[in-house]
Amino acid sequence: MPELPEVETMVRGIARHVTGRRLVASGRYRCRYRPIEVTPAAAVIRRRVDGARITGVRRIGKRVIIDLDTDESFVIEPRMTGLMLVTDPPDRSHLRYRWQMEPSSEPGLVDELFFWDRRGLGTIRLLTPGELAERLGPPRLGPDALELGVADWRRLCSRTGRAIKVAMLDQSLIAGIGNLYASEILFRARIDPARPADRIADEEAGRLSRAARTVLNEAIRHEGSTLSDGTYRNALNQDGGYQNSHRVYDRAGEPCPCCEVPIVRVVQAQRSTFFCPACQPAIGGEVA
């Protein structure tokens, strides 16, 4: 967390406030907690971006990209607890970075953008076009999960014999899907999370494609999922709403919404997987 829907929500939440605006300052907040990685050095960033205009905000996988008219881009990776905010943060002690823009006469627009990170695992990098392509292009990052059709799922699944749930978390294979949405997508697609990816049949690839688009777009419409720890917040520091629509994630022992068989939790690649053993039956072996 955050995953594709949460990062897409961040992008949409900050875009209207920053696009077309000129930067007058940017830099770290003094924070007594673990410092986040910011590269290059602060003085170098200031020299390269102060006075630059923000031309757009977009998402690549699980990262927020802020493009500048210098052809460089800020790449923000929220990782576990990072948030992009245009309003007061959950608390000021975990503020990590600020972008200040020249004042706008348009009502409702803010003049500051913040990166807040409770655990300090996020990163901020200023990259040239070449560096951006090297870090976030193939083979480092796979195609975006929202852009995959049936043939794409068939092709990508054929590349690995790992369990399909584990394969879906590999960002070099498919960009944007994390642990939460992988469980939800596989439930919608009625596929056992332990099924070897290269044994996914054509009809199942079709179900995967439809389920991924449905789950991810629904989550974006609901502005992401805020779990019980309250970590994720949208750009206005408000809860997302998709957690109320989760069918299996973090619901071990509760009845399946389709068949009422209890939801099961297992561990795959050191991550929790939630599924319904009746709606997602194993074929030729036990879930492990």
Backbone hydrogen bonds, N-H to C=O, Kabsch-Sander energy under -0.5 kcal/mol:
donor,donor_aa,acceptor,acceptor_aa,energy
4,L,176,G,-2.2
7,V,3,E,-2.7
8,E,4,L,-2.8
9,T,5,P,-2.0
10,M,6,E,-2.1
11,V,7,V,-2.5
12,R,8,E,-2.5
13,G,9,T,-2.3
14,I,10,M,-2.0
15,A,11,V,-1.9
16,R,12,R,-0.6
17,H,14,I,-0.8
18,V,14,I,-1.4
19,T,15,A,-2.6
20,G,54,I,-3.4
21,R,18,V,-2.2
23,L,52,A,-3.1
24,V,100,Q,-2.8
25,A,100,Q,-1.6
27,G,98,R,-2.0
29,Y,96,R,-1.8
31,C,29,Y,-0.5
37,E,122,G,-1.1
38,V,36,I,-0.6
39,T,124,I,-2.1
45,I,41,A,-2.4
46,R,42,A,-2.6
47,R,43,A,-2.0
48,R,44,V,-1.8
49,V,45,I,-2.2
50,D,46,R,-2.1
51,G,23,L,-2.6
52,A,49,V,-3.0
54,I,21,R,-3.1
55,T,53,R,-0.6
55,T,67,D,-2.2
56,G,67,D,-1.1
58,R,65,I,-2.4
60,I,63,R,-2.0
63,R,60,I,-1.9
64,V,76,I,-2.7
65,I,58,R,-3.2
66,I,64,V,-0.5
66,I,74,F,-2.7
67,D,56,G,-2.3
67,D,65,I,-0.6
68,L,72,E,-2.5
69,D,53,R,-2.2
71,D,68,L,-1.7
73,S,127,L,-2.3
74,F,66,I,-2.6
75,V,125,R,-3.3
76,I,64,V,-3.0
76,I,74,F,-0.6
77,E,75,V,-0.6
77,E,123,T,-2.5
81,T,78,P,-0.6
82,G,78,P,-1.5
83,L,116,W,-2.8
85,L,83,L,-0.5
85,L,114,F,-2.5
86,V,235,A,-2.8
94,H,91,D,-0.6
95,L,92,R,-1.2
96,R,115,F,-2.9
97,Y,115,F,-1.6
98,R,27,G,-2.3
99,W,113,L,-2.8
100,Q,25,A,-3.1
101,M,111,D,-3.0
102,E,22,R,-2.5
109,L,106,E,-1.5
113,L,99,W,-2.4
114,F,85,L,-2.8
115,F,97,Y,-2.4
116,W,83,L,-2.4
117,D,94,H,-2.3
118,R,81,T,-0.8
123,T,77,E,-1.8
124,I,37,E,-2.6
125,R,75,V,-2.0
126,L,39,T,-2.1
127,L,73,S,-2.9
127,L,125,R,-0.6
132,L,128,T,-2.7
133,A,129,P,-2.2
134,E,130,G,-2.1
135,R,131,E,-2.4
136,L,132,L,-2.7
137,G,133,A,-1.4
140,R,137,G,-1.3
141,L,137,G,-1.2
142,G,171,Q,-3.0
145,A,175,A,-2.4
147,E,144,D,-1.7
148,L,145,A,-0.9
153,W,149,G,-2.2
154,R,150,V,-2.3
155,R,151,A,-2.4
156,L,152,D,-2.8
157,C,153,W,-2.5
158,S,154,R,-1.7
159,R,156,L,-1.2
160,T,157,C,-1.4
164,I,195,R,-2.7
165,K,193,P,-1.9
167,A,163,A,-2.7
168,M,164,I,-2.2
169,L,165,K,-0.7
169,L,166,V,-0.9
170,D,167,A,-1.4
171,Q,169,L,-0.9
173,L,170,D,-1.6
174,I,170,D,-2.5
175,A,143,P,-2.5
182,A,178,G,-1.9
183,S,179,N,-1.6
184,E,180,L,-1.7
185,I,181,Y,-2.8
186,L,182,A,-2.3
187,F,183,S,-1.8
188,R,184,E,-2.2
189,A,185,I,-2.2
190,R,186,L,-0.6
190,R,187,F,-1.1
191,I,186,L,-2.3
195,R,192,D,-1.7
197,A,162,R,-3.2
198,D,160,T,-0.9
199,R,196,P,-2.2
200,I,197,A,-1.8
205,A,201,A,-2.4
206,G,202,D,-1.8
207,R,203,E,-1.6
208,L,204,E,-2.7
209,S,205,A,-2.4
210,R,206,G,-2.2
211,A,207,R,-2.7
212,A,208,L,-2.8
213,R,209,S,-1.9
214,T,210,R,-2.3
215,V,211,A,-3.0
216,L,212,A,-2.4
217,N,213,R,-2.1
218,E,214,T,-2.4
219,A,215,V,-2.4
220,I,216,L,-2.1
221,R,217,N,-2.3
222,H,218,E,-1.6
223,E,220,I,-1.7
224,G,219,A,-3.2
227,L,225,S,-0.7
230,G,227,L,-2.2
234,N,238,Q,-2.9
237,N,234,N,-2.3
241,G,222,H,-2.7
241,G,224,G,-0.7
242,Y,224,G,-2.8
244,N,241,G,-1.3
245,S,242,Y,-2.4
246,H,243,Q,-0.8
251,R,248,V,-2.0
253,G,263,I,-3.1
254,E,251,R,-2.3
256,C,261,V,-2.0
260,E,256,C,-1.7
263,I,254,E,-2.9
264,V,275,F,-2.9
266,V,273,T,-2.3
268,Q,266,V,-0.5
268,Q,271,R,-3.0
271,R,268,Q,-1.8
273,T,266,V,-3.1
275,F,264,V,-2.0
280,Q,276,C,-2.3
284,G,282,A,-0.5
